[in-house]
Amino acid sequence: MHLRSSVLTVRSRLLLGVIGGVVLSALARPALTAPPPAPAPLAPPPITVLTSKPGLERGLIFVAPKTTPSASIQQGPEIIDDQGRPVWFQAVGPTQQAANFRVQEYRGESVLTWWQGSNSPTGPGEGQGVDYVYDRAYHQIAVVAAGNGYKADLHEFRITPRGTAFITIYNHIPYDLSSVGGPADGIVVDGVAQEVDVATGRVVWEWHSIEHVPLSESQVAAPTSPTVSYDYFHINAVNWDDDGNVIIDSRNTWTVYKVDYRSKEILWKEGGKDSTFSLGAGVETAWQHDPEAVDGSTLRIFDNEAAPSVLPYSRVIWVRHDRRAETATLVKEIIHPDKIQAGSQGNAQGLAHDHTFVGWGATGRFSEFDENGQLLFDANVPSVGGWDTYRAYRFTWHGEPDTQPTATAQRNADGSVTVHAIWNGATDVARWVVVGGSGPAALWPVGDANWSGLDTTITVKTDDRHVAVVAVGRDQRVLGRSAAVTVSE
């Protein structure tokens, strides 16, 4: 019985290549074309998970870790799982950064979008670049640039249901600042909101803060030098409200503006020096970001409260408006247990079951809270080196790269082989199977391991000179196979 069982096992292995219940027939076929050149090694910024409790919403996490641009440090848009393991990463150029990385919908399909560019030489906290749209296969399908001679800023890229996108622009123009104590021959930063057709690049709508918001509403003192620009407004968010009008946020006036889409006139102001609403206890914000319409009368706002500091912590607040009574009332708020204070940047995203995902801006932290405001998840980008992420999100995402996996293999001193299995962006891989043989045309299973990140490391005991990796899904289906590689001795 023992001999018969051994023979059947060998026969099954040779004919079908079964390992762990996975059928790997046809995996031993020689490659029909030469293997592609090895891609440049990816080194996504490591993410540290500080807290992870049961009850998290489904989906992956979307961040864009950034620091001072450097040829020796990779940074860019990154998808991670709840353990902080990278799923997809795209390194940007050595002089560039990425921001505002998220999933949006374009022409009925889920797409990845982000801003990419460089810091503006004309002012801190500004960017000059373009916005990208990628499909499920990680192919670029659109690049959205600002129109009318401007360059797109990093703060907003919001695709609308009609195939357009809102973007932000910082435009430095000569301006008389004497009314607020500045030089008559000064420079002001005009906060520009533009709506651009994604497919054609045509500008379909444009709004300028300097035409609608006086300098006197700013919470920032005017410069005394005529060569220093006055960033009196600092536009950082543009979004549809549910009635077809536009919500625009100004960090430096501490105000959220509701703008009539047709006339471009301001319908109301929440907060700041000229609020339309009487603000209830806890409603007033300072240096805030990312106002989002929750319903017809409620906004969710990331309230920085710094910098300089007003409250000793940042928070997320929900504010309900009563247009008839002209009152704004605090519905609820979330404060991180660590009393995190974000001196810049930040966002708050509503999830299913009344959960909230929060990006804590300049601190590099991001968190998920349940319906009662209890912390379920907490993580951060690298804690040294000046890293942060402008915003952070959670979305469901099904990536289907049309590339094949890649593998590298190195023999160790003890005779074992360390294999790296890489398939950037493949979201359905549950397990990797390593196949090996004396030549690339005859490979049989020699080991396996569960997927553990974009670069999964597997150590196998084998004398084989060639190996490849096979991606297996949760349903035990073979998803892809790498070209065979020679084991480095």
C-alpha positions as CSV (number, residue, x, y, z in Angstrom):
1,M,0.0,0.0,0.0
2,H,2.8,2.4,0.8
3,L,4.6,1.7,-2.5
4,R,1.3,2.1,-4.5
5,S,0.5,5.3,-2.7
6,S,4.0,6.7,-3.5
7,V,3.6,5.9,-7.2
8,L,0.2,7.5,-7.4
9,T,1.6,10.6,-5.7
10,V,4.5,10.9,-8.1
11,R,2.3,10.3,-11.1
12,S,-0.1,13.0,-9.9
13,R,2.8,15.4,-9.4
14,L,4.2,14.8,-12.8
15,L,1.0,14.8,-14.8
16,L,-1.0,17.5,-13.0
17,G,1.5,19.3,-10.7
18,V,-0.8,19.3,-7.6
19,I,0.4,21.1,-4.5
20,G,-1.9,21.9,-1.6
21,G,-4.9,21.1,-3.7
22,V,-4.1,23.5,-6.5
23,V,-4.1,22.2,-10.0
24,L,-1.1,23.5,-12.0
25,S,-1.5,21.8,-15.3
26,A,0.3,23.4,-18.2
27,L,2.6,25.4,-15.9
28,A,5.6,23.5,-17.2
29,R,5.2,24.7,-20.7
30,P,8.2,26.6,-22.1
31,A,7.7,30.3,-22.6
32,L,6.7,31.2,-26.1
33,T,8.5,34.5,-26.0
34,A,11.6,35.9,-24.4
35,P,11.0,37.0,-20.8
36,P,10.5,40.7,-20.3
37,P,13.3,42.8,-18.8
38,A,13.3,42.9,-15.0
39,P,11.4,46.0,-13.8
40,A,13.1,48.5,-11.6
41,P,12.9,47.4,-8.0
42,L,10.0,49.0,-6.1
43,A,10.6,50.3,-2.6
44,P,7.2,51.7,-1.3
45,P,7.4,53.7,1.9
46,P,6.8,51.3,4.8
47,I,3.5,51.7,6.7
48,T,3.3,51.0,10.5
49,V,0.0,49.7,11.8
50,L,-0.5,50.9,15.4
51,T,-4.0,49.6,16.1
52,S,-6.3,47.2,14.2
53,K,-9.4,45.9,15.8
54,P,-12.3,43.7,14.5
55,G,-15.2,45.4,12.7
56,L,-13.2,47.4,10.1
57,E,-15.1,48.2,6.9
58,R,-14.1,46.3,3.8
59,G,-11.6,47.7,1.4
60,L,-8.0,48.7,0.9
61,I,-6.3,51.9,2.1
62,F,-5.1,54.6,-0.3
63,V,-2.3,57.0,0.7
64,A,0.4,59.0,-1.1
65,P,3.4,59.2,1.3
66,K,5.6,62.2,0.5
67,T,8.6,63.9,1.9
68,T,11.3,66.1,0.5
69,P,11.9,64.9,-3.1
70,S,15.1,62.8,-3.4
71,A,16.6,60.6,-6.1
72,S,17.4,58.0,-3.4
73,I,13.9,57.8,-1.8
74,Q,10.8,56.4,-3.7
75,Q,7.5,58.1,-3.0
76,G,4.2,58.0,-4.8
77,P,0.6,56.7,-4.7
78,E,0.4,53.5,-2.6
79,I,-2.4,51.0,-1.9
80,I,-2.1,49.0,1.3
81,D,-4.1,46.4,3.2
82,D,-5.2,46.5,6.9
83,Q,-1.8,45.1,7.9
84,G,0.1,47.9,6.2
85,R,1.3,45.6,3.4
86,P,1.6,47.2,0.0
87,V,-0.7,46.0,-2.8
88,W,0.3,48.5,-5.5
89,F,2.8,51.3,-5.7
90,Q,4.0,53.7,-8.3
91,A,7.1,55.6,-7.8
92,V,7.1,59.2,-9.1
93,G,10.1,61.1,-10.4
94,P,12.9,62.2,-8.0
95,T,11.8,65.8,-8.1
96,Q,8.1,65.1,-7.8
97,Q,5.4,64.2,-5.2
98,A,2.0,62.7,-5.4
99,A,-1.1,63.7,-3.4
100,N,-4.9,63.2,-3.2
101,F,-4.7,59.5,-4.2
102,R,-8.1,57.8,-4.2
103,V,-10.7,55.8,-6.1
104,Q,-13.3,57.7,-8.1
105,E,-15.8,56.9,-10.8
106,Y,-15.4,58.0,-14.4
107,R,-17.7,56.9,-17.2
108,G,-19.3,54.3,-15.0
109,E,-16.0,52.6,-14.0
110,S,-13.9,52.7,-10.9
111,V,-10.6,54.5,-11.5
112,L,-7.5,55.5,-9.6
113,T,-6.8,59.3,-9.5
114,W,-4.1,61.4,-8.0
115,W,-2.2,64.7,-8.5
116,Q,1.5,64.6,-9.4
117,G,3.9,67.4,-9.7
118,S,6.4,69.5,-7.8
119,N,6.3,72.1,-5.0
120,S,5.6,75.5,-6.3
121,P,8.5,77.9,-6.3
122,T,6.2,80.8,-5.6
123,G,4.7,79.8,-2.3
124,P,4.7,77.2,0.5
125,G,1.9,74.6,0.5
126,E,1.3,75.0,-3.2
127,G,1.9,72.5,-6.1
128,Q,2.3,72.7,-9.8
129,G,1.5,69.6,-11.8
130,V,-1.3,67.5,-13.4
131,D,-3.9,65.0,-12.4
132,Y,-3.9,61.3,-13.5
133,V,-6.6,58.8,-14.1
134,Y,-5.8,55.1,-14.3
135,D,-8.1,52.1,-15.0
136,R,-8.3,48.7,-13.3
137,A,-5.4,47.4,-15.3
138,Y,-3.2,50.4,-14.1
139,H,-3.2,52.0,-17.5
140,Q,-3.3,55.7,-17.8
141,I,-6.5,56.7,-19.5
142,A,-6.5,60.5,-18.9
143,V,-4.2,63.3,-17.8
144,V,-6.0,66.4,-16.6
145,A,-4.2,69.7,-16.8
146,A,-5.4,73.1,-15.7
147,G,-6.6,75.4,-18.5
148,N,-6.3,79.0,-19.4
149,G,-2.5,79.1,-18.8
150,Y,-2.6,77.8,-15.2
151,K,-1.0,74.8,-13.5
152,A,-3.0,72.4,-11.4
153,D,-2.4,72.5,-7.7
154,L,-2.3,69.5,-5.4
155,H,-5.3,70.2,-3.1
156,E,-8.2,69.0,-5.2
157,F,-9.1,66.7,-8.1
158,R,-12.7,65.7,-7.9
159,I,-14.4,63.9,-10.8
160,T,-18.1,64.9,-11.2
161,P,-20.9,62.6,-12.5
162,R,-20.8,64.4,-15.8
163,G,-17.2,63.5,-16.7
164,T,-15.7,66.8,-15.6
165,A,-13.3,67.4,-12.7
166,F,-12.9,70.2,-10.2
167,I,-9.3,71.2,-9.6
168,T,-7.6,74.0,-7.6
169,I,-5.1,76.6,-8.8
170,Y,-2.9,79.2,-7.0
171,N,-2.5,82.3,-9.1
172,H,-0.1,85.0,-8.0
173,I,-1.1,88.4,-9.3
174,P,-0.1,92.1,-8.6
175,Y,-2.5,93.6,-6.1
176,D,-3.0,96.6,-3.8
177,L,-2.7,95.3,-0.3
178,S,-2.9,98.6,1.5
179,S,-6.4,98.0,2.7
180,V,-5.1,95.3,5.0
181,G,-1.8,96.9,5.9
182,G,0.3,95.6,3.1
183,P,2.1,97.3,0.3
184,A,0.2,99.0,-2.5
185,D,2.4,97.3,-5.0
186,G,2.0,93.9,-3.4
187,I,1.1,90.4,-4.7
188,V,-1.9,88.4,-3.8
189,V,-2.6,84.7,-4.3
190,D,-5.9,84.3,-6.0
191,G,-7.6,80.9,-5.1
192,V,-9.0,79.6,-8.4
193,A,-11.5,76.7,-8.8
194,Q,-11.7,75.2,-12.2
195,E,-14.0,72.6,-13.7
196,V,-12.3,70.8,-16.6
197,D,-13.7,68.2,-19.0
198,V,-11.6,65.1,-18.4
199,A,-11.8,63.8,-22.0
200,T,-11.0,67.1,-23.8
201,G,-9.3,69.3,-21.3
202,R,-11.8,72.1,-22.0
203,V,-12.5,74.5,-19.1
204,V,-16.2,74.6,-18.5
205,W,-16.3,76.6,-15.3
206,E,-14.0,78.9,-13.4
207,W,-14.2,80.8,-10.1
208,H,-11.8,83.3,-8.5
209,S,-11.7,84.1,-4.8
210,I,-10.4,87.6,-5.5
211,E,-13.6,88.4,-7.3
212,H,-15.9,87.3,-4.5
213,V,-14.0,87.3,-1.2
214,P,-12.4,90.5,0.2
215,L,-9.0,90.5,1.7
216,S,-10.5,91.6,5.0
217,E,-11.9,88.1,5.6
218,S,-8.4,86.6,5.9
219,Q,-7.1,85.4,9.3
220,V,-3.6,85.9,8.0
221,A,-1.7,89.1,8.3
222,A,-0.6,90.8,5.1
223,P,3.1,90.8,4.3
224,T,5.0,94.1,4.5
225,S,7.3,93.2,1.6
226,P,6.1,93.8,-1.9
227,T,7.9,90.7,-3.1
228,V,6.1,88.3,-0.7
229,S,2.8,87.0,-1.9
230,Y,-0.2,87.3,0.3
231,D,-1.9,83.9,0.5
232,Y,-5.1,85.4,2.0
233,F,-7.4,82.6,0.9
234,H,-5.6,79.3,0.5
235,I,-8.2,77.3,-1.4
236,N,-8.0,73.5,-0.5
237,A,-11.3,71.9,-1.5
238,V,-13.9,72.1,-4.3
239,N,-16.9,69.8,-4.4
240,W,-20.4,69.4,-5.6
241,D,-23.1,70.0,-3.0
242,D,-26.2,67.8,-3.4
243,D,-28.2,70.6,-5.0
244,G,-25.9,71.1,-7.9
245,N,-24.0,74.1,-6.5
246,V,-20.4,74.1,-5.3
247,I,-18.7,73.9,-1.9
248,I,-15.3,75.7,-1.7
249,D,-13.1,75.7,1.3
250,S,-10.6,78.4,2.4
251,R,-8.1,77.5,5.0
252,N,-6.9,81.0,5.6
253,T,-10.3,82.7,6.1
254,W,-11.6,79.8,8.3
255,T,-14.6,79.7,6.1
256,V,-16.6,77.2,4.0
257,Y,-18.3,78.9,1.0
258,K,-21.4,77.7,-0.8
259,V,-21.2,79.1,-4.4
260,D,-24.0,79.3,-6.9
261,Y,-22.9,77.3,-9.9
262,R,-24.5,79.5,-12.5
263,S,-23.9,83.0,-11.2
264,K,-20.7,82.1,-9.2
265,E,-22.0,84.3,-6.4
266,I,-21.6,83.2,-2.8
267,L,-24.9,81.8,-1.4
268,W,-23.7,81.4,2.2
269,K,-20.6,81.3,4.4
270,E,-20.0,79.1,7.4
271,G,-17.4,80.3,9.9
272,G,-14.8,83.1,9.7
273,K,-15.3,86.8,10.1
274,D,-18.5,87.1,8.0
275,S,-20.5,83.9,8.7
276,T,-24.0,83.7,7.3
277,F,-24.9,81.4,10.2
278,S,-24.9,82.0,13.9
279,L,-22.5,79.4,15.1
280,G,-23.5,77.1,17.9
281,A,-21.1,75.8,20.6
282,G,-18.2,73.8,19.0
283,V,-18.9,74.8,15.4
284,E,-16.2,77.4,14.7
285,T,-13.3,75.9,12.8
286,A,-9.7,77.1,12.3
287,W,-7.5,76.3,9.3
288,Q,-9.9,73.6,8.2
289,H,-9.9,71.2,5.2
290,D,-12.2,69.0,3.2
291,P,-15.8,70.0,3.8
292,E,-18.1,67.3,2.4
293,A,-21.9,67.3,2.1
294,V,-23.4,64.5,4.1
295,D,-27.0,65.4,3.3
296,G,-28.9,68.5,2.3
297,S,-28.2,70.3,5.5
298,T,-25.1,68.7,7.0
299,L,-21.4,69.1,6.3
300,R,-18.5,66.9,7.6
301,I,-15.3,68.9,8.0
302,F,-11.7,68.1,9.0
303,D,-11.0,70.9,11.5
304,N,-7.2,71.3,11.8
305,E,-7.2,74.0,14.6
306,A,-3.5,74.6,13.6
307,A,-1.2,76.2,12.7
308,P,-0.9,78.3,14.6
309,S,-2.7,76.4,17.2
310,V,-6.2,77.4,18.3
311,L,-7.5,74.2,20.0
312,P,-4.8,71.8,21.2
313,Y,-6.0,69.0,18.8
314,S,-7.5,68.5,15.4
315,R,-11.0,67.0,15.0
316,V,-13.7,65.9,12.6
317,I,-17.0,67.7,13.0
318,W,-20.5,67.3,11.6
319,V,-22.4,70.6,11.3
320,R,-26.1,71.0,10.5
321,H,-27.4,74.2,8.9
322,D,-30.8,75.7,9.4
323,R,-31.2,78.2,6.5
324,R,-34.4,79.7,7.8
325,A,-33.0,80.4,11.3
326,E,-29.5,80.9,9.9
327,T,-27.9,78.8,12.6
328,A,-25.2,76.1,12.4
329,T,-25.2,73.4,15.1
330,L,-22.6,70.8,16.0
331,V,-24.1,67.3,15.5
332,K,-21.0,65.3,16.6
333,E,-17.3,65.3,16.6
334,I,-14.4,62.8,16.5
335,I,-11.1,63.5,18.4
336,H,-8.3,61.0,18.2
337,P,-7.5,59.5,21.6
338,D,-3.9,60.8,21.2
339,K,-5.2,64.3,20.7
340,I,-3.5,64.5,17.3
341,Q,-3.0,68.0,15.9
342,A,-2.4,68.3,12.2
343,G,-0.7,71.6,11.3
344,S,-1.7,71.2,7.7
345,Q,-3.6,69.0,5.3
346,G,-6.1,66.3,6.4
347,N,-9.5,64.8,5.4
348,A,-12.5,62.8,6.7
349,Q,-14.3,60.2,4.6
350,G,-17.7,58.7,5.4
351,L,-17.8,54.9,5.1
352,A,-20.6,52.3,5.4
353,H,-22.3,51.7,8.8
354,D,-21.5,55.3,9.8
355,H,-17.8,54.6,10.1
356,T,-15.3,57.5,9.4
357,F,-11.9,57.2,7.9
358,V,-9.6,60.1,8.8
359,G,-6.3,61.3,7.3
360,W,-4.4,63.4,9.9
361,G,-2.5,65.4,7.3
362,A,0.9,66.6,8.3
363,T,1.3,64.0,11.1
364,G,1.2,61.1,8.6
365,R,-1.4,59.3,10.7
366,F,-4.6,57.8,9.4
367,S,-7.4,56.1,11.3
368,E,-10.8,54.5,11.1
369,F,-13.5,55.1,13.7
370,D,-16.8,53.2,14.3
371,E,-20.3,54.7,14.5
372,N,-19.7,55.6,18.1
373,G,-16.4,57.4,17.4
374,Q,-14.3,54.5,18.8
375,L,-10.9,54.0,17.3
376,L,-10.7,50.8,15.3
377,F,-7.6,51.3,13.1
378,D,-4.6,53.5,13.3
379,A,-1.4,53.7,11.2
380,N,1.2,56.0,10.0
381,V,3.7,56.6,7.2
382,P,7.4,56.6,8.1
383,S,7.8,58.5,11.4
384,V,11.2,59.9,10.6
385,G,12.3,61.9,7.5
386,G,9.5,64.4,7.3
387,W,6.9,62.0,5.7
388,D,3.2,62.8,5.6
389,T,0.2,62.1,3.3
390,Y,-2.1,64.9,2.2
391,R,-5.2,62.8,2.5
392,A,-6.0,59.1,3.2
393,Y,-9.0,57.0,2.1
394,R,-10.5,53.5,2.3
395,F,-12.2,52.1,-0.9
396,T,-13.0,48.7,-2.3
397,W,-10.8,48.2,-5.3
398,H,-10.4,45.3,-7.7
399,G,-7.1,45.7,-9.6
400,E,-6.5,43.5,-12.7
401,P,-3.0,44.2,-14.0
402,D,-2.5,42.8,-17.6
403,T,1.1,42.1,-16.8
404,Q,2.4,38.8,-15.5
405,P,4.0,38.2,-12.1
406,T,7.8,38.5,-11.8
407,A,10.2,36.4,-9.7
408,T,13.8,36.6,-8.5
409,A,15.6,33.7,-6.8
410,Q,18.8,33.6,-4.7
411,R,20.5,30.4,-3.3
412,N,21.4,30.7,0.4
413,A,24.4,29.4,2.2
414,D,22.4,26.5,3.6
415,G,21.3,25.4,0.1
416,S,17.8,26.8,0.3
417,V,16.5,29.3,-2.2
418,T,14.8,32.6,-1.4
419,V,12.2,33.5,-4.0
420,H,10.6,36.9,-4.3
421,A,7.1,36.8,-5.9
422,I,5.9,40.2,-7.3
423,W,2.8,41.2,-9.0
424,N,2.2,44.9,-8.6
425,G,-1.5,45.7,-8.1
426,A,-3.0,42.2,-8.3
427,T,-5.7,42.3,-5.6
428,D,-6.9,38.7,-5.9
429,V,-3.8,36.7,-5.1
430,A,-4.2,34.5,-2.0
431,R,-1.2,32.3,-2.4
432,W,2.0,31.9,-4.3
433,V,3.3,28.5,-5.6
434,V,7.0,28.2,-6.5
435,V,7.8,25.8,-9.3
436,G,11.3,24.7,-10.1
437,G,13.3,22.4,-12.4
438,S,16.7,21.8,-14.0
439,G,15.5,23.8,-17.0
440,P,12.9,26.5,-17.7
441,A,10.8,24.1,-19.8
442,A,10.1,21.5,-17.0
443,L,9.0,23.1,-13.7
444,W,7.2,21.3,-10.9
445,P,5.9,22.5,-7.5
446,V,8.6,22.9,-4.9
447,G,6.9,25.1,-2.3
448,D,4.3,27.7,-1.6
449,A,3.4,30.6,0.8
450,N,0.4,32.9,1.4
451,W,0.5,36.3,-0.3
452,S,2.1,38.7,2.2
453,G,2.5,41.9,0.2
454,L,3.5,43.3,-3.1
455,D,6.9,41.5,-2.7
456,T,6.2,38.2,-1.1
457,T,9.3,36.3,0.1
458,I,9.2,32.5,0.0
459,T,12.1,30.2,1.1
460,V,12.1,26.7,-0.5
461,K,14.4,23.7,-0.2
462,T,15.4,22.7,-3.7
463,D,18.4,22.0,-5.9
464,D,16.7,23.2,-9.0
465,R,18.5,25.8,-11.2
466,H,15.3,27.5,-12.5
467,V,12.2,28.6,-10.8
468,A,9.0,30.5,-11.5
469,V,6.1,31.7,-9.4
470,V,2.4,31.0,-9.8
471,A,-0.3,33.2,-8.4
472,V,-3.3,31.4,-7.0
473,G,-6.6,33.1,-6.0
474,R,-8.9,32.5,-3.1
475,D,-11.0,30.1,-5.2
476,Q,-7.9,28.0,-6.0
477,R,-7.8,29.3,-9.6
478,V,-4.5,30.0,-11.2
479,L,-4.3,33.7,-11.9
480,G,-0.9,34.1,-13.5
481,R,2.6,32.7,-13.9
482,S,6.0,34.4,-14.1
483,A,8.7,33.7,-16.6
484,A,11.3,31.2,-15.3
485,V,14.4,32.7,-13.8
486,T,17.8,31.3,-13.1
487,V,18.6,30.8,-9.4
488,S,21.5,33.2,-8.5
489,E,24.3,31.2,-6.8
